[in-house]
Amino acid sequence: MIYTAEINGIGVEAYYSEESIQDIFIPLLERLSNMYEKKGKRIIVMLAAPPGAGKSTLAHFLGYLSDITEGVRPILPIGMDGFHHYQDYLDSHNMMRGGQTHLMKEFKGAPETFDLPKLMEKIKQISEGEDCGWPEYYRIAHNPIEDAIRIQGDIILIEGNYLLLDLEGWKELREYADYTIRITADEALLKNRLVDRKAMSGISREEAEAFVEKSDLYNVRTCLKYTMDDTDLTLQLMEDDSLRMAEDK
């Protein structure tokens, strides 16, 4: 199935095989629906993956698939990118990298450039069943849009690079998750995908490679090294861009 959508103001397209849909995704939707029935109130699913692994597209596809599949409850996909600090904050605040001080804007997308306390508080709200607003990151404007999404429904799927990091501050997020998913991949594969994506913005491939080396690869390595490996479901991104179930508990 070819899936197209607009995510954070950018059009995306992905292909998911019928095998993956029938063997991985629909059983996942059925499991989550059953979990909700047993709990009797809203459940939160966290999907974490390195940059370039296709997590945002997968989250939205699962939301779409839940709407067209009989016998499962609808899923609302939302992302943590709306918790980026605003651009003016990044332009005026520093962070450490390699023993040196840099403006945060140089490494936008790194864990330090997110408003973690704000994210924690909002996840706590939705875990308590509140219907509330959720910010969405708009890539064209390079800033979040507050309350762009209304949180309603029984199954909320939150996706983001750092949701399941085993690092101080971040690891506390997991206590709000009823089910956890991670996508893993070879670093070289992710690098190629990130360079391809950056080059599509109109810069040369050499410029794209330099950008990825400076910023994105650090974030990739952070995710690959520190994302918790005891998730309920682990998916492996393959060279042909397909997803394979590596582990299911």
C-alpha positions in Angstrom: 0.0 0.0 0.0 1.3 3.4 -0.9 0.5 5.9 1.8 0.7 9.7 1.4 0.2 12.3 4.1 1.2 15.8 5.2 3.2 15.7 8.4 4.4 18.9 10.1 3.6 20.8 6.9 5.6 18.5 4.6 4.2 15.9 2.2 5.5 12.4 2.7 5.0 9.1 0.8 5.7 5.6 2.0 5.1 2.0 0.9 4.0 -0.7 3.4 3.7 -4.2 2.1 0.6 -6.3 2.5 2.7 -8.8 4.5 3.7 -6.1 7.0 0.1 -4.8 7.2 -1.3 -8.3 7.9 1.5 -9.7 10.0 2.6 -6.7 12.1 0.3 -3.7 11.9 -3.2 -5.1 12.1 -2.2 -7.5 15.0 -0.7 -4.5 16.7 -4.0 -2.5 16.4 -5.9 -5.5 17.7 -3.6 -5.8 20.7 -3.9 -2.2 21.5 -7.7 -2.3 21.2 -7.7 -5.3 23.6 -5.5 -3.5 26.0 -7.9 -0.6 26.1 -10.9 -2.9 26.7 -9.0 -4.5 29.6 -7.9 -1.2 31.1 -11.2 0.5 30.6 -9.7 3.9 30.0 -7.3 5.7 27.7 -4.0 4.1 26.9 -0.8 5.7 25.7 1.6 4.1 23.2 5.1 5.5 22.7 7.0 4.9 19.5 10.7 5.9 19.5 13.2 5.7 16.7 16.3 7.5 15.4 16.0 10.3 12.9 15.4 9.0 9.4 13.8 5.7 10.5 10.3 6.8 9.4 8.6 6.9 12.8 6.3 9.9 12.1 5.1 8.4 8.8 4.5 5.0 10.5 2.6 6.6 13.4 0.3 8.4 11.0 -0.1 5.3 8.8 -1.2 3.3 11.9 -3.8 6.0 12.6 -5.0 5.8 9.1 -5.1 2.0 9.2 -7.0 2.0 12.4 -9.7 4.1 10.7 -10.2 1.6 7.8 -9.8 -1.7 9.8 -12.9 -3.2 11.2 -13.0 -4.3 14.8 -10.2 -2.0 16.1 -10.4 1.3 18.0 -9.1 4.4 16.2 -5.7 5.6 17.1 -4.7 9.3 17.4 -1.1 9.8 16.3 0.8 12.8 17.7 4.5 13.8 17.8 6.9 15.2 20.3 8.3 17.7 17.7 5.9 20.3 18.9 7.9 20.6 22.1 10.9 22.1 20.3 12.0 25.3 22.0 10.9 28.3 20.0 13.5 29.6 17.5 14.1 32.8 19.4 15.0 30.6 22.5 17.4 28.5 20.4 18.9 31.7 19.0 19.7 33.0 22.5 20.5 30.0 24.6 23.6 27.8 24.7 24.4 24.1 25.0 27.6 22.1 25.3 28.9 19.9 22.5 32.3 18.3 22.4 33.5 20.4 25.4 32.6 23.7 23.7 29.7 26.1 24.1 27.4 26.5 21.1 24.1 28.2 20.4 21.3 25.7 20.6 20.2 26.7 17.1 23.3 25.0 15.7 22.1 21.6 16.9 18.3 22.0 16.7 16.7 18.6 17.1 19.1 17.4 19.8 17.6 16.4 23.1 18.7 19.6 24.8 16.7 21.7 22.3 13.3 20.3 23.5 11.2 21.6 26.4 11.2 18.3 28.4 9.3 19.6 31.4 6.5 20.9 29.2 6.4 17.5 27.3 6.3 15.6 30.6 3.4 17.7 31.9 1.4 17.4 28.8 1.8 13.6 28.7 0.7 13.4 32.3 -2.4 15.3 31.3 -3.4 13.0 28.6 -2.6 9.9 30.7 -5.1 11.2 33.1 -7.8 11.2 30.4 -7.9 14.9 29.8 -9.1 16.2 26.5 -6.6 19.0 25.8 -4.5 20.7 23.2 -1.2 19.4 21.8 1.4 21.4 19.9 2.5 20.5 16.4 5.8 21.5 14.8 5.4 23.3 11.5 8.6 22.9 9.5 8.0 25.7 7.1 7.7 28.3 9.9 10.4 26.4 12.0 8.3 26.8 15.2 5.6 24.9 17.1 1.9 25.8 16.8 0.3 25.6 20.2 -2.9 23.5 20.6 -2.8 22.5 16.9 -4.2 19.1 17.8 -7.1 18.3 20.1 -6.4 15.2 22.2 -9.5 13.1 22.2 -10.0 9.3 22.0 -9.1 6.1 23.7 -5.6 5.2 22.2 -3.0 7.9 21.8 0.2 7.1 19.9 3.0 9.5 20.7 6.1 9.3 18.4 9.5 10.9 18.8 13.2 10.3 18.7 13.8 10.5 22.5 10.6 9.2 24.2 12.3 6.0 25.4 15.8 7.3 26.2 17.4 5.7 29.2 18.8 9.0 30.3 18.0 11.2 33.3 14.8 13.2 32.8 13.8 11.3 29.6 13.5 7.9 31.1 10.7 9.1 33.5 8.4 9.5 30.5 8.1 5.7 30.1 6.0 5.4 33.3 3.1 6.9 31.4 3.3 4.4 28.5 1.0 1.4 28.4 2.8 0.0 25.4 6.2 0.8 23.8 7.6 0.4 20.3 11.0 1.2 18.9 12.5 1.1 15.5 16.1 0.3 15.1 18.4 0.4 12.0 22.0 0.4 10.9 23.6 3.8 11.3 24.8 3.8 7.6 21.3 3.2 6.3 19.9 6.0 8.4 22.7 8.4 7.3 21.9 7.7 3.6 18.2 8.3 4.2 18.9 11.5 6.0 21.2 12.8 3.3 18.7 12.0 0.7 16.0 13.8 2.6 18.1 16.9 3.3 19.2 17.1 -0.4 15.5 17.2 -1.4 15.4 20.7 0.2 17.4 22.0 -2.7 21.0 22.0 -1.4 23.8 20.0 -2.9 24.5 16.4 -1.8 27.8 17.6 -0.4 26.1 20.2 1.7 23.5 17.7 2.8 26.2 15.3 3.9 28.0 18.0 5.9 24.8 19.0 7.7 24.0 15.4 8.5 27.5 14.8 9.8 27.4 17.8 12.1 23.9 17.5 13.5 21.7 14.5 12.6 24.3 11.7 13.1 24.9 12.8 16.7 21.1 12.4 17.3 21.1 9.1 15.5 23.9 7.7 17.7 22.2 9.0 20.8 19.0 7.1 19.9 20.8 3.9 18.9 22.9 3.9 22.1 20.5 5.1 24.7 17.0 4.0 23.6 15.7 1.3 26.0 15.8 -2.1 24.4 13.2 -3.8 26.5 10.3 -2.4 24.5 7.1 -4.3 23.9 7.7 -4.3 20.1 10.9 -3.9 18.2 10.9 -3.2 14.5 14.0 -3.4 12.3 14.3 -1.0 9.3 15.7 -3.0 6.4 17.8 -1.9 3.4 14.7 -2.0 1.1 12.9 0.4 3.6 10.6 -2.4 4.8 10.0 -3.0 8.5 10.6 -6.4 10.1 9.4 -7.5 13.5 12.6 -8.2 15.5 11.0 -8.8 18.9 7.5 -9.0 20.2 6.7 -9.6 23.9 
